Amino acid sequence: MEFSFEFIKRFTEHLGTLLGPSCEIVVHDFTGDLEHTIVHIVNGQVSGREIGGCPTNLFFENLASLPEKANYFSEYYTTTDDGRTIRSSTTFLTDDNGNLVGSICVNMDITAMVGFASVLQNLMGSGIQMPGGISNERFARNVQELMDHYLSEVEQRFGKSAAQMDKSEKLQALAFLDERGVLQIAKAHVRLCEFFDISKYTLYNYLDEVRRDAAACGKEEEPEQ
């Protein structure tokens, strides 16, 4: 049974009304430009995103294996930068050949409920389990904001600006960024060249070295048959 986009749009609008303004529902289309995948959003004030926005960092970091990780994305928690707790569930949409074509993401801001549960926990002892927030999802409004997050994280990890890094540190930083799918972002190489103050030629030489080392490590870890 196939569902049209108009049906999905109408269904998510009704669901958003039912669940209230703390529940954001986002419809992504992955068949086109991966920097502007949001084609419909309900209660976008939860994450501050809008139509034409990009997917979160988790999409780029898990792009090669998203359908296989469906169970993981059925329920997960995020602690946002401003301290809110978001309970999320993502359903992936595939075509008849099993190719990933989109997703429907439900993000519920449960900060107030967690606060209330905390009060109950103080009254009832350890009888209530608090959700464990994960801070590795970023609800970026666009890919530039997402890139800013990754590059800031790199400098925090090394405790210095990119301009102060030597070649070895730049290789480690690029390996970190490559593992997270940053190079999937269109024109990421332009931003990375500026960030590391290197040429495009040097960037791709560094990436080749990083990926060769990663492939070699992968082969070493393979068990003998």
PyMOL CGO cylinders between C-alpha atoms (Angstrom):
from pymol import cmd
from pymol.cgo import CYLINDER

trace = [
    CYLINDER, 0.00, 0.00, 0.00, 1.43, 3.39, -0.99, 0.3, 1, 1, 1, 1, 1, 1,
    CYLINDER, 1.43, 3.39, -0.99, 0.72, 6.72, 0.69, 0.3, 1, 1, 1, 1, 1, 1,
    CYLINDER, 0.72, 6.72, 0.69, 0.92, 10.03, -1.11, 0.3, 1, 1, 1, 1, 1, 1,
    CYLINDER, 0.92, 10.03, -1.11, 2.78, 13.01, 0.28, 0.3, 1, 1, 1, 1, 1, 1,
    CYLINDER, 2.78, 13.01, 0.28, -0.55, 14.81, 0.69, 0.3, 1, 1, 1, 1, 1, 1,
    CYLINDER, -0.55, 14.81, 0.69, -1.78, 11.99, 2.92, 0.3, 1, 1, 1, 1, 1, 1,
    CYLINDER, -1.78, 11.99, 2.92, 1.42, 12.09, 5.01, 0.3, 1, 1, 1, 1, 1, 1,
    CYLINDER, 1.42, 12.09, 5.01, 1.14, 15.87, 5.29, 0.3, 1, 1, 1, 1, 1, 1,
    CYLINDER, 1.14, 15.87, 5.29, -2.49, 15.71, 6.39, 0.3, 1, 1, 1, 1, 1, 1,
    CYLINDER, -2.49, 15.71, 6.39, -1.83, 12.86, 8.84, 0.3, 1, 1, 1, 1, 1, 1,
    CYLINDER, -1.83, 12.86, 8.84, 1.13, 14.61, 10.49, 0.3, 1, 1, 1, 1, 1, 1,
    CYLINDER, 1.13, 14.61, 10.49, -0.83, 17.87, 10.77, 0.3, 1, 1, 1, 1, 1, 1,
    CYLINDER, -0.83, 17.87, 10.77, -3.63, 16.06, 12.59, 0.3, 1, 1, 1, 1, 1, 1,
    CYLINDER, -3.63, 16.06, 12.59, -1.17, 14.14, 14.78, 0.3, 1, 1, 1, 1, 1, 1,
    CYLINDER, -1.17, 14.14, 14.78, 0.61, 17.36, 15.70, 0.3, 1, 1, 1, 1, 1, 1,
    CYLINDER, 0.61, 17.36, 15.70, -2.68, 18.95, 16.68, 0.3, 1, 1, 1, 1, 1, 1,
    CYLINDER, -2.68, 18.95, 16.68, -3.58, 15.92, 18.77, 0.3, 1, 1, 1, 1, 1, 1,
    CYLINDER, -3.58, 15.92, 18.77, -0.24, 15.74, 20.62, 0.3, 1, 1, 1, 1, 1, 1,
    CYLINDER, -0.24, 15.74, 20.62, 0.11, 19.49, 21.11, 0.3, 1, 1, 1, 1, 1, 1,
    CYLINDER, 0.11, 19.49, 21.11, 2.74, 22.19, 20.52, 0.3, 1, 1, 1, 1, 1, 1,
    CYLINDER, 2.74, 22.19, 20.52, 5.49, 20.30, 22.36, 0.3, 1, 1, 1, 1, 1, 1,
    CYLINDER, 5.49, 20.30, 22.36, 5.45, 17.60, 19.68, 0.3, 1, 1, 1, 1, 1, 1,
    CYLINDER, 5.45, 17.60, 19.68, 7.35, 18.32, 16.49, 0.3, 1, 1, 1, 1, 1, 1,
    CYLINDER, 7.35, 18.32, 16.49, 6.84, 16.11, 13.43, 0.3, 1, 1, 1, 1, 1, 1,
    CYLINDER, 6.84, 16.11, 13.43, 9.28, 16.39, 10.55, 0.3, 1, 1, 1, 1, 1, 1,
    CYLINDER, 9.28, 16.39, 10.55, 9.01, 14.81, 7.10, 0.3, 1, 1, 1, 1, 1, 1,
    CYLINDER, 9.01, 14.81, 7.10, 12.30, 14.40, 5.21, 0.3, 1, 1, 1, 1, 1, 1,
    CYLINDER, 12.30, 14.40, 5.21, 12.77, 13.68, 1.50, 0.3, 1, 1, 1, 1, 1, 1,
    CYLINDER, 12.77, 13.68, 1.50, 16.16, 12.07, 0.80, 0.3, 1, 1, 1, 1, 1, 1,
    CYLINDER, 16.16, 12.07, 0.80, 15.72, 11.69, -2.96, 0.3, 1, 1, 1, 1, 1, 1,
    CYLINDER, 15.72, 11.69, -2.96, 17.10, 15.11, -3.80, 0.3, 1, 1, 1, 1, 1, 1,
    CYLINDER, 17.10, 15.11, -3.80, 19.36, 17.69, -2.19, 0.3, 1, 1, 1, 1, 1, 1,
    CYLINDER, 19.36, 17.69, -2.19, 20.57, 16.28, 1.14, 0.3, 1, 1, 1, 1, 1, 1,
    CYLINDER, 20.57, 16.28, 1.14, 21.14, 19.78, 2.48, 0.3, 1, 1, 1, 1, 1, 1,
    CYLINDER, 21.14, 19.78, 2.48, 17.45, 20.70, 2.23, 0.3, 1, 1, 1, 1, 1, 1,
    CYLINDER, 17.45, 20.70, 2.23, 15.52, 17.54, 3.11, 0.3, 1, 1, 1, 1, 1, 1,
    CYLINDER, 15.52, 17.54, 3.11, 12.70, 18.93, 5.25, 0.3, 1, 1, 1, 1, 1, 1,
    CYLINDER, 12.70, 18.93, 5.25, 9.59, 19.05, 3.05, 0.3, 1, 1, 1, 1, 1, 1,
    CYLINDER, 9.59, 19.05, 3.05, 7.03, 19.34, 5.84, 0.3, 1, 1, 1, 1, 1, 1,
    CYLINDER, 7.03, 19.34, 5.84, 7.19, 20.22, 9.52, 0.3, 1, 1, 1, 1, 1, 1,
    CYLINDER, 7.19, 20.22, 9.52, 4.59, 20.54, 12.28, 0.3, 1, 1, 1, 1, 1, 1,
    CYLINDER, 4.59, 20.54, 12.28, 5.34, 22.51, 15.46, 0.3, 1, 1, 1, 1, 1, 1,
    CYLINDER, 5.34, 22.51, 15.46, 8.79, 23.46, 14.21, 0.3, 1, 1, 1, 1, 1, 1,
    CYLINDER, 8.79, 23.46, 14.21, 9.27, 25.74, 17.20, 0.3, 1, 1, 1, 1, 1, 1,
    CYLINDER, 9.27, 25.74, 17.20, 10.45, 22.69, 19.17, 0.3, 1, 1, 1, 1, 1, 1,
    CYLINDER, 10.45, 22.69, 19.17, 13.76, 22.60, 17.27, 0.3, 1, 1, 1, 1, 1, 1,
    CYLINDER, 13.76, 22.60, 17.27, 13.61, 25.96, 15.50, 0.3, 1, 1, 1, 1, 1, 1,
    CYLINDER, 13.61, 25.96, 15.50, 13.70, 24.36, 12.05, 0.3, 1, 1, 1, 1, 1, 1,
    CYLINDER, 13.70, 24.36, 12.05, 11.51, 24.97, 9.02, 0.3, 1, 1, 1, 1, 1, 1,
    CYLINDER, 11.51, 24.97, 9.02, 10.77, 23.64, 5.53, 0.3, 1, 1, 1, 1, 1, 1,
    CYLINDER, 10.77, 23.64, 5.53, 13.95, 23.56, 3.47, 0.3, 1, 1, 1, 1, 1, 1,
    CYLINDER, 13.95, 23.56, 3.47, 16.10, 22.74, 6.49, 0.3, 1, 1, 1, 1, 1, 1,
    CYLINDER, 16.10, 22.74, 6.49, 18.65, 19.95, 6.73, 0.3, 1, 1, 1, 1, 1, 1,
    CYLINDER, 18.65, 19.95, 6.73, 18.64, 16.62, 8.59, 0.3, 1, 1, 1, 1, 1, 1,
    CYLINDER, 18.64, 16.62, 8.59, 20.44, 16.33, 11.93, 0.3, 1, 1, 1, 1, 1, 1,
    CYLINDER, 20.44, 16.33, 11.93, 24.02, 15.19, 12.33, 0.3, 1, 1, 1, 1, 1, 1,
    CYLINDER, 24.02, 15.19, 12.33, 22.81, 11.63, 13.05, 0.3, 1, 1, 1, 1, 1, 1,
    CYLINDER, 22.81, 11.63, 13.05, 21.70, 11.33, 9.42, 0.3, 1, 1, 1, 1, 1, 1,
    CYLINDER, 21.70, 11.33, 9.42, 25.13, 12.15, 8.01, 0.3, 1, 1, 1, 1, 1, 1,
    CYLINDER, 25.13, 12.15, 8.01, 26.94, 10.08, 10.66, 0.3, 1, 1, 1, 1, 1, 1,
    CYLINDER, 26.94, 10.08, 10.66, 24.85, 6.96, 9.94, 0.3, 1, 1, 1, 1, 1, 1,
    CYLINDER, 24.85, 6.96, 9.94, 24.00, 7.46, 6.26, 0.3, 1, 1, 1, 1, 1, 1,
    CYLINDER, 24.00, 7.46, 6.26, 25.46, 4.14, 5.09, 0.3, 1, 1, 1, 1, 1, 1,
    CYLINDER, 25.46, 4.14, 5.09, 23.52, 2.07, 7.62, 0.3, 1, 1, 1, 1, 1, 1,
    CYLINDER, 23.52, 2.07, 7.62, 20.33, 3.95, 8.51, 0.3, 1, 1, 1, 1, 1, 1,
    CYLINDER, 20.33, 3.95, 8.51, 17.78, 1.26, 7.51, 0.3, 1, 1, 1, 1, 1, 1,
    CYLINDER, 17.78, 1.26, 7.51, 19.70, -1.35, 9.50, 0.3, 1, 1, 1, 1, 1, 1,
    CYLINDER, 19.70, -1.35, 9.50, 19.54, 0.87, 12.59, 0.3, 1, 1, 1, 1, 1, 1,
    CYLINDER, 19.54, 0.87, 12.59, 15.76, 1.21, 12.56, 0.3, 1, 1, 1, 1, 1, 1,
    CYLINDER, 15.76, 1.21, 12.56, 15.43, -0.30, 16.04, 0.3, 1, 1, 1, 1, 1, 1,
    CYLINDER, 15.43, -0.30, 16.04, 17.86, 2.21, 17.52, 0.3, 1, 1, 1, 1, 1, 1,
    CYLINDER, 17.86, 2.21, 17.52, 15.91, 5.11, 16.07, 0.3, 1, 1, 1, 1, 1, 1,
    CYLINDER, 15.91, 5.11, 16.07, 12.53, 3.76, 17.25, 0.3, 1, 1, 1, 1, 1, 1,
    CYLINDER, 12.53, 3.76, 17.25, 13.07, 5.59, 20.56, 0.3, 1, 1, 1, 1, 1, 1,
    CYLINDER, 13.07, 5.59, 20.56, 15.96, 7.75, 21.69, 0.3, 1, 1, 1, 1, 1, 1,
    CYLINDER, 15.96, 7.75, 21.69, 16.55, 10.76, 23.91, 0.3, 1, 1, 1, 1, 1, 1,
    CYLINDER, 16.55, 10.76, 23.91, 18.48, 13.94, 23.27, 0.3, 1, 1, 1, 1, 1, 1,
    CYLINDER, 18.48, 13.94, 23.27, 19.64, 16.68, 25.60, 0.3, 1, 1, 1, 1, 1, 1,
    CYLINDER, 19.64, 16.68, 25.60, 19.68, 19.92, 23.60, 0.3, 1, 1, 1, 1, 1, 1,
    CYLINDER, 19.68, 19.92, 23.60, 22.27, 22.68, 23.96, 0.3, 1, 1, 1, 1, 1, 1,
    CYLINDER, 22.27, 22.68, 23.96, 19.81, 24.73, 26.00, 0.3, 1, 1, 1, 1, 1, 1,
    CYLINDER, 19.81, 24.73, 26.00, 19.18, 21.85, 28.41, 0.3, 1, 1, 1, 1, 1, 1,
    CYLINDER, 19.18, 21.85, 28.41, 15.84, 20.53, 27.14, 0.3, 1, 1, 1, 1, 1, 1,
    CYLINDER, 15.84, 20.53, 27.14, 15.10, 16.80, 26.97, 0.3, 1, 1, 1, 1, 1, 1,
    CYLINDER, 15.10, 16.80, 26.97, 13.68, 15.55, 23.67, 0.3, 1, 1, 1, 1, 1, 1,
    CYLINDER, 13.68, 15.55, 23.67, 12.16, 12.11, 23.23, 0.3, 1, 1, 1, 1, 1, 1,
    CYLINDER, 12.16, 12.11, 23.23, 12.35, 11.09, 19.59, 0.3, 1, 1, 1, 1, 1, 1,
    CYLINDER, 12.35, 11.09, 19.59, 11.26, 8.38, 17.20, 0.3, 1, 1, 1, 1, 1, 1,
    CYLINDER, 11.26, 8.38, 17.20, 12.21, 8.12, 13.52, 0.3, 1, 1, 1, 1, 1, 1,
    CYLINDER, 12.21, 8.12, 13.52, 10.52, 5.94, 10.91, 0.3, 1, 1, 1, 1, 1, 1,
    CYLINDER, 10.52, 5.94, 10.91, 12.44, 5.46, 7.66, 0.3, 1, 1, 1, 1, 1, 1,
    CYLINDER, 12.44, 5.46, 7.66, 10.64, 5.39, 4.32, 0.3, 1, 1, 1, 1, 1, 1,
    CYLINDER, 10.64, 5.39, 4.32, 11.94, 3.11, 1.56, 0.3, 1, 1, 1, 1, 1, 1,
    CYLINDER, 11.94, 3.11, 1.56, 10.90, 2.45, -2.03, 0.3, 1, 1, 1, 1, 1, 1,
    CYLINDER, 10.90, 2.45, -2.03, 9.99, -0.94, -3.52, 0.3, 1, 1, 1, 1, 1, 1,
    CYLINDER, 9.99, -0.94, -3.52, 13.68, -1.74, -3.95, 0.3, 1, 1, 1, 1, 1, 1,
    CYLINDER, 13.68, -1.74, -3.95, 14.51, -1.03, -0.33, 0.3, 1, 1, 1, 1, 1, 1,
    CYLINDER, 14.51, -1.03, -0.33, 16.25, 2.27, -1.07, 0.3, 1, 1, 1, 1, 1, 1,
    CYLINDER, 16.25, 2.27, -1.07, 16.00, 4.96, 1.60, 0.3, 1, 1, 1, 1, 1, 1,
    CYLINDER, 16.00, 4.96, 1.60, 13.83, 7.80, 0.27, 0.3, 1, 1, 1, 1, 1, 1,
    CYLINDER, 13.83, 7.80, 0.27, 12.74, 9.68, 3.37, 0.3, 1, 1, 1, 1, 1, 1,
    CYLINDER, 12.74, 9.68, 3.37, 11.75, 9.61, 7.01, 0.3, 1, 1, 1, 1, 1, 1,
    CYLINDER, 11.75, 9.61, 7.01, 9.15, 10.82, 9.47, 0.3, 1, 1, 1, 1, 1, 1,
    CYLINDER, 9.15, 10.82, 9.47, 10.63, 12.06, 12.75, 0.3, 1, 1, 1, 1, 1, 1,
    CYLINDER, 10.63, 12.06, 12.75, 8.64, 12.74, 15.90, 0.3, 1, 1, 1, 1, 1, 1,
    CYLINDER, 8.64, 12.74, 15.90, 10.38, 14.90, 18.51, 0.3, 1, 1, 1, 1, 1, 1,
    CYLINDER, 10.38, 14.90, 18.51, 8.59, 15.42, 21.83, 0.3, 1, 1, 1, 1, 1, 1,
    CYLINDER, 8.59, 15.42, 21.83, 9.87, 18.06, 24.24, 0.3, 1, 1, 1, 1, 1, 1,
    CYLINDER, 9.87, 18.06, 24.24, 9.40, 16.30, 27.59, 0.3, 1, 1, 1, 1, 1, 1,
    CYLINDER, 9.40, 16.30, 27.59, 11.44, 18.76, 29.67, 0.3, 1, 1, 1, 1, 1, 1,
    CYLINDER, 11.44, 18.76, 29.67, 8.48, 19.74, 31.83, 0.3, 1, 1, 1, 1, 1, 1,
    CYLINDER, 8.48, 19.74, 31.83, 7.52, 16.09, 32.35, 0.3, 1, 1, 1, 1, 1, 1,
    CYLINDER, 7.52, 16.09, 32.35, 11.09, 15.20, 33.33, 0.3, 1, 1, 1, 1, 1, 1,
    CYLINDER, 11.09, 15.20, 33.33, 11.04, 18.05, 35.85, 0.3, 1, 1, 1, 1, 1, 1,
    CYLINDER, 11.04, 18.05, 35.85, 7.77, 16.77, 37.30, 0.3, 1, 1, 1, 1, 1, 1,
    CYLINDER, 7.77, 16.77, 37.30, 9.17, 13.23, 37.39, 0.3, 1, 1, 1, 1, 1, 1,
    CYLINDER, 9.17, 13.23, 37.39, 12.19, 14.57, 39.27, 0.3, 1, 1, 1, 1, 1, 1,
    CYLINDER, 12.19, 14.57, 39.27, 9.89, 15.99, 41.92, 0.3, 1, 1, 1, 1, 1, 1,
    CYLINDER, 9.89, 15.99, 41.92, 8.11, 12.64, 42.18, 0.3, 1, 1, 1, 1, 1, 1,
    CYLINDER, 8.11, 12.64, 42.18, 11.43, 10.85, 42.38, 0.3, 1, 1, 1, 1, 1, 1,
    CYLINDER, 11.43, 10.85, 42.38, 12.45, 12.98, 45.35, 0.3, 1, 1, 1, 1, 1, 1,
    CYLINDER, 12.45, 12.98, 45.35, 9.18, 12.07, 47.03, 0.3, 1, 1, 1, 1, 1, 1,
    CYLINDER, 9.18, 12.07, 47.03, 9.20, 8.38, 46.11, 0.3, 1, 1, 1, 1, 1, 1,
    CYLINDER, 9.20, 8.38, 46.11, 12.91, 7.56, 46.22, 0.3, 1, 1, 1, 1, 1, 1,
    CYLINDER, 12.91, 7.56, 46.22, 14.34, 5.43, 43.42, 0.3, 1, 1, 1, 1, 1, 1,
    CYLINDER, 14.34, 5.43, 43.42, 10.98, 4.19, 42.20, 0.3, 1, 1, 1, 1, 1, 1,
    CYLINDER, 10.98, 4.19, 42.20, 11.08, 6.27, 39.01, 0.3, 1, 1, 1, 1, 1, 1,
    CYLINDER, 11.08, 6.27, 39.01, 13.65, 5.84, 36.25, 0.3, 1, 1, 1, 1, 1, 1,
    CYLINDER, 13.65, 5.84, 36.25, 14.71, 9.06, 34.57, 0.3, 1, 1, 1, 1, 1, 1,
    CYLINDER, 14.71, 9.06, 34.57, 15.37, 8.98, 30.81, 0.3, 1, 1, 1, 1, 1, 1,
    CYLINDER, 15.37, 8.98, 30.81, 19.03, 9.07, 29.90, 0.3, 1, 1, 1, 1, 1, 1,
    CYLINDER, 19.03, 9.07, 29.90, 19.64, 11.99, 27.59, 0.3, 1, 1, 1, 1, 1, 1,
    CYLINDER, 19.64, 11.99, 27.59, 22.09, 11.72, 24.72, 0.3, 1, 1, 1, 1, 1, 1,
    CYLINDER, 22.09, 11.72, 24.72, 23.75, 14.92, 23.58, 0.3, 1, 1, 1, 1, 1, 1,
    CYLINDER, 23.75, 14.92, 23.58, 24.98, 13.77, 20.18, 0.3, 1, 1, 1, 1, 1, 1,
    CYLINDER, 24.98, 13.77, 20.18, 22.04, 14.95, 18.07, 0.3, 1, 1, 1, 1, 1, 1,
    CYLINDER, 22.04, 14.95, 18.07, 21.98, 18.52, 16.83, 0.3, 1, 1, 1, 1, 1, 1,
    CYLINDER, 21.98, 18.52, 16.83, 18.83, 20.09, 15.43, 0.3, 1, 1, 1, 1, 1, 1,
    CYLINDER, 18.83, 20.09, 15.43, 20.62, 22.43, 13.04, 0.3, 1, 1, 1, 1, 1, 1,
    CYLINDER, 20.62, 22.43, 13.04, 18.56, 24.87, 10.99, 0.3, 1, 1, 1, 1, 1, 1,
    CYLINDER, 18.56, 24.87, 10.99, 20.93, 24.51, 8.04, 0.3, 1, 1, 1, 1, 1, 1,
    CYLINDER, 20.93, 24.51, 8.04, 24.13, 22.70, 7.06, 0.3, 1, 1, 1, 1, 1, 1,
    CYLINDER, 24.13, 22.70, 7.06, 26.30, 25.74, 7.80, 0.3, 1, 1, 1, 1, 1, 1,
    CYLINDER, 26.30, 25.74, 7.80, 25.11, 25.62, 11.40, 0.3, 1, 1, 1, 1, 1, 1,
    CYLINDER, 25.11, 25.62, 11.40, 25.82, 21.89, 11.45, 0.3, 1, 1, 1, 1, 1, 1,
    CYLINDER, 25.82, 21.89, 11.45, 29.33, 22.48, 10.07, 0.3, 1, 1, 1, 1, 1, 1,
    CYLINDER, 29.33, 22.48, 10.07, 29.93, 25.13, 12.74, 0.3, 1, 1, 1, 1, 1, 1,
    CYLINDER, 29.93, 25.13, 12.74, 29.06, 22.55, 15.39, 0.3, 1, 1, 1, 1, 1, 1,
    CYLINDER, 29.06, 22.55, 15.39, 31.48, 19.96, 14.00, 0.3, 1, 1, 1, 1, 1, 1,
    CYLINDER, 31.48, 19.96, 14.00, 34.35, 22.41, 13.55, 0.3, 1, 1, 1, 1, 1, 1,
    CYLINDER, 34.35, 22.41, 13.55, 33.85, 23.82, 17.04, 0.3, 1, 1, 1, 1, 1, 1,
    CYLINDER, 33.85, 23.82, 17.04, 33.90, 20.27, 18.40, 0.3, 1, 1, 1, 1, 1, 1,
    CYLINDER, 33.90, 20.27, 18.40, 37.21, 19.61, 16.62, 0.3, 1, 1, 1, 1, 1, 1,
    CYLINDER, 37.21, 19.61, 16.62, 38.87, 22.64, 18.22, 0.3, 1, 1, 1, 1, 1, 1,
    CYLINDER, 38.87, 22.64, 18.22, 37.50, 21.69, 21.63, 0.3, 1, 1, 1, 1, 1, 1,
    CYLINDER, 37.50, 21.69, 21.63, 38.87, 18.14, 21.28, 0.3, 1, 1, 1, 1, 1, 1,
    CYLINDER, 38.87, 18.14, 21.28, 42.36, 19.40, 20.46, 0.3, 1, 1, 1, 1, 1, 1,
    CYLINDER, 42.36, 19.40, 20.46, 42.30, 22.44, 22.72, 0.3, 1, 1, 1, 1, 1, 1,
    CYLINDER, 42.30, 22.44, 22.72, 43.58, 24.72, 20.00, 0.3, 1, 1, 1, 1, 1, 1,
    CYLINDER, 43.58, 24.72, 20.00, 42.49, 26.45, 16.82, 0.3, 1, 1, 1, 1, 1, 1,
    CYLINDER, 42.49, 26.45, 16.82, 42.78, 24.59, 13.53, 0.3, 1, 1, 1, 1, 1, 1,
    CYLINDER, 42.78, 24.59, 13.53, 45.44, 27.06, 12.38, 0.3, 1, 1, 1, 1, 1, 1,
    CYLINDER, 45.44, 27.06, 12.38, 47.66, 25.93, 15.30, 0.3, 1, 1, 1, 1, 1, 1,
    CYLINDER, 47.66, 25.93, 15.30, 47.38, 22.20, 14.49, 0.3, 1, 1, 1, 1, 1, 1,
    CYLINDER, 47.38, 22.20, 14.49, 50.29, 20.33, 12.95, 0.3, 1, 1, 1, 1, 1, 1,
    CYLINDER, 50.29, 20.33, 12.95, 49.83, 17.81, 10.14, 0.3, 1, 1, 1, 1, 1, 1,
    CYLINDER, 49.83, 17.81, 10.14, 49.31, 14.86, 12.50, 0.3, 1, 1, 1, 1, 1, 1,
    CYLINDER, 49.31, 14.86, 12.50, 46.57, 16.71, 14.37, 0.3, 1, 1, 1, 1, 1, 1,
    CYLINDER, 46.57, 16.71, 14.37, 44.90, 17.80, 11.15, 0.3, 1, 1, 1, 1, 1, 1,
    CYLINDER, 44.90, 17.80, 11.15, 44.87, 14.19, 9.96, 0.3, 1, 1, 1, 1, 1, 1,
    CYLINDER, 44.87, 14.19, 9.96, 43.24, 13.10, 13.24, 0.3, 1, 1, 1, 1, 1, 1,
    CYLINDER, 43.24, 13.10, 13.24, 40.72, 15.93, 12.98, 0.3, 1, 1, 1, 1, 1, 1,
    CYLINDER, 40.72, 15.93, 12.98, 39.86, 14.98, 9.38, 0.3, 1, 1, 1, 1, 1, 1,
    CYLINDER, 39.86, 14.98, 9.38, 39.44, 11.33, 10.40, 0.3, 1, 1, 1, 1, 1, 1,
    CYLINDER, 39.44, 11.33, 10.40, 37.02, 12.47, 13.11, 0.3, 1, 1, 1, 1, 1, 1,
    CYLINDER, 37.02, 12.47, 13.11, 35.04, 14.59, 10.63, 0.3, 1, 1, 1, 1, 1, 1,
    CYLINDER, 35.04, 14.59, 10.63, 35.06, 11.92, 7.92, 0.3, 1, 1, 1, 1, 1, 1,
    CYLINDER, 35.06, 11.92, 7.92, 33.69, 9.31, 10.34, 0.3, 1, 1, 1, 1, 1, 1,
    CYLINDER, 33.69, 9.31, 10.34, 30.79, 11.64, 11.04, 0.3, 1, 1, 1, 1, 1, 1,
    CYLINDER, 30.79, 11.64, 11.04, 29.89, 12.04, 7.39, 0.3, 1, 1, 1, 1, 1, 1,
    CYLINDER, 29.89, 12.04, 7.39, 30.85, 15.69, 7.12, 0.3, 1, 1, 1, 1, 1, 1,
    CYLINDER, 30.85, 15.69, 7.12, 32.24, 15.13, 3.62, 0.3, 1, 1, 1, 1, 1, 1,
    CYLINDER, 32.24, 15.13, 3.62, 28.71, 14.10, 2.55, 0.3, 1, 1, 1, 1, 1, 1,
    CYLINDER, 28.71, 14.10, 2.55, 27.77, 17.77, 2.81, 0.3, 1, 1, 1, 1, 1, 1,
    CYLINDER, 27.77, 17.77, 2.81, 28.03, 19.57, -0.51, 0.3, 1, 1, 1, 1, 1, 1,
    CYLINDER, 28.03, 19.57, -0.51, 30.96, 21.99, -0.72, 0.3, 1, 1, 1, 1, 1, 1,
    CYLINDER, 30.96, 21.99, -0.72, 32.24, 20.83, 2.68, 0.3, 1, 1, 1, 1, 1, 1,
    CYLINDER, 32.24, 20.83, 2.68, 35.73, 20.77, 1.17, 0.3, 1, 1, 1, 1, 1, 1,
    CYLINDER, 35.73, 20.77, 1.17, 35.61, 24.54, 0.68, 0.3, 1, 1, 1, 1, 1, 1,
    CYLINDER, 35.61, 24.54, 0.68, 34.85, 25.15, 4.34, 0.3, 1, 1, 1, 1, 1, 1,
    CYLINDER, 34.85, 25.15, 4.34, 37.45, 22.59, 5.47, 0.3, 1, 1, 1, 1, 1, 1,
    CYLINDER, 37.45, 22.59, 5.47, 40.18, 24.15, 3.35, 0.3, 1, 1, 1, 1, 1, 1,
    CYLINDER, 40.18, 24.15, 3.35, 39.46, 27.51, 4.99, 0.3, 1, 1, 1, 1, 1, 1,
    CYLINDER, 39.46, 27.51, 4.99, 39.24, 25.95, 8.44, 0.3, 1, 1, 1, 1, 1, 1,
    CYLINDER, 39.24, 25.95, 8.44, 42.56, 24.07, 8.25, 0.3, 1, 1, 1, 1, 1, 1,
    CYLINDER, 42.56, 24.07, 8.25, 44.19, 26.74, 6.05, 0.3, 1, 1, 1, 1, 1, 1,
    CYLINDER, 44.19, 26.74, 6.05, 45.20, 24.20, 3.42, 0.3, 1, 1, 1, 1, 1, 1,
    CYLINDER, 45.20, 24.20, 3.42, 44.70, 23.86, -0.33, 0.3, 1, 1, 1, 1, 1, 1,
    CYLINDER, 44.70, 23.86, -0.33, 42.08, 21.62, -1.94, 0.3, 1, 1, 1, 1, 1, 1,
    CYLINDER, 42.08, 21.62, -1.94, 44.93, 19.43, -3.22, 0.3, 1, 1, 1, 1, 1, 1,
    CYLINDER, 44.93, 19.43, -3.22, 46.34, 19.02, 0.31, 0.3, 1, 1, 1, 1, 1, 1,
    CYLINDER, 46.34, 19.02, 0.31, 42.90, 18.34, 1.74, 0.3, 1, 1, 1, 1, 1, 1,
    CYLINDER, 42.90, 18.34, 1.74, 42.25, 15.43, -0.60, 0.3, 1, 1, 1, 1, 1, 1,
    CYLINDER, 42.25, 15.43, -0.60, 45.76, 14.06, -0.08, 0.3, 1, 1, 1, 1, 1, 1,
    CYLINDER, 45.76, 14.06, -0.08, 45.11, 14.13, 3.67, 0.3, 1, 1, 1, 1, 1, 1,
    CYLINDER, 45.11, 14.13, 3.67, 41.74, 12.43, 3.19, 0.3, 1, 1, 1, 1, 1, 1,
    CYLINDER, 41.74, 12.43, 3.19, 43.30, 9.70, 1.04, 0.3, 1, 1, 1, 1, 1, 1,
    CYLINDER, 43.30, 9.70, 1.04, 45.86, 9.07, 3.79, 0.3, 1, 1, 1, 1, 1, 1,
    CYLINDER, 45.86, 9.07, 3.79, 43.17, 9.01, 6.50, 0.3, 1, 1, 1, 1, 1, 1,
    CYLINDER, 43.17, 9.01, 6.50, 40.96, 6.59, 4.56, 0.3, 1, 1, 1, 1, 1, 1,
    CYLINDER, 40.96, 6.59, 4.56, 43.86, 4.30, 3.66, 0.3, 1, 1, 1, 1, 1, 1,
    CYLINDER, 43.86, 4.30, 3.66, 44.81, 4.08, 7.33, 0.3, 1, 1, 1, 1, 1, 1,
    CYLINDER, 44.81, 4.08, 7.33, 41.18, 3.41, 8.30, 0.3, 1, 1, 1, 1, 1, 1,
    CYLINDER, 41.18, 3.41, 8.30, 40.88, 0.67, 5.67, 0.3, 1, 1, 1, 1, 1, 1,
    CYLINDER, 40.88, 0.67, 5.67, 44.14, -0.91, 6.82, 0.3, 1, 1, 1, 1, 1, 1,
    CYLINDER, 44.14, -0.91, 6.82, 42.96, -0.90, 10.45, 0.3, 1, 1, 1, 1, 1, 1,
    CYLINDER, 42.96, -0.90, 10.45, 39.70, -2.49, 9.38, 0.3, 1, 1, 1, 1, 1, 1,
    CYLINDER, 39.70, -2.49, 9.38, 41.50, -5.34, 7.63, 0.3, 1, 1, 1, 1, 1, 1,
    CYLINDER, 41.50, -5.34, 7.63, 43.73, -5.95, 10.65, 0.3, 1, 1, 1, 1, 1, 1,
    CYLINDER, 43.73, -5.95, 10.65, 40.66, -6.28, 12.89, 0.3, 1, 1, 1, 1, 1, 1,
    CYLINDER, 40.66, -6.28, 12.89, 38.93, -8.84, 10.65, 0.3, 1, 1, 1, 1, 1, 1,
    CYLINDER, 38.93, -8.84, 10.65, 38.91, -12.29, 12.30, 0.3, 1, 1, 1, 1, 1, 1,
    CYLINDER, 38.91, -12.29, 12.30, 40.63, -15.13, 10.49, 0.3, 1, 1, 1, 1, 1, 1,
    CYLINDER, 40.63, -15.13, 10.49, 38.31, -17.54, 8.69, 0.3, 1, 1, 1, 1, 1, 1,
]
cmd.load_cgo(trace, "trace")
